[in-house]
Amino acid sequence: MSEPMEQLEGWLDERATAFGEWVGETGAPGAWDFSPPSLDTLEELVRKRFAGEEQILAERGSAFIQGAVWYAGETVRRARAGVMWGFDPWEPGTDELPELFASELGVVTDSPYLVRSGQGSDKGRYPLGAVISLVCTTDEGDHPVRTHLRDLLDD
């Protein structure tokens, strides 16, 4: 198994093990059944807890964000046949491959993504990016936006 896959497997195992504790910390213990509607509950929690993208990026290694990323991704993986986790580490401007969630550059490409079997990371959806987008109110062109975690379920 490659080093990136070992990192991914380790992270997935850690998140699954820590899930019960994360559920307790959310204050909504009955909400987490890996159903698409449960993504709405997670979305609400993220929007209440974080004021902006910078705050989420600063706390990307926290138990809450790590759990949110895993839960959102795991919900999609369970709901969509053939979807699997992937991780291809890359950091802009360097040939060095970062550790999982190690980038300080405010990018999501060092985080796990979801992809259909047989597709590459260029087709992947990044749960960390989806979590961050929840607190963004405008897009790159300054147009108003409101994204939802259920968008991860779109094909």
Order of alpha helices (4+ residues) and beta strands (2+ residues): alpha-alpha-alpha-alpha-beta-beta-alpha
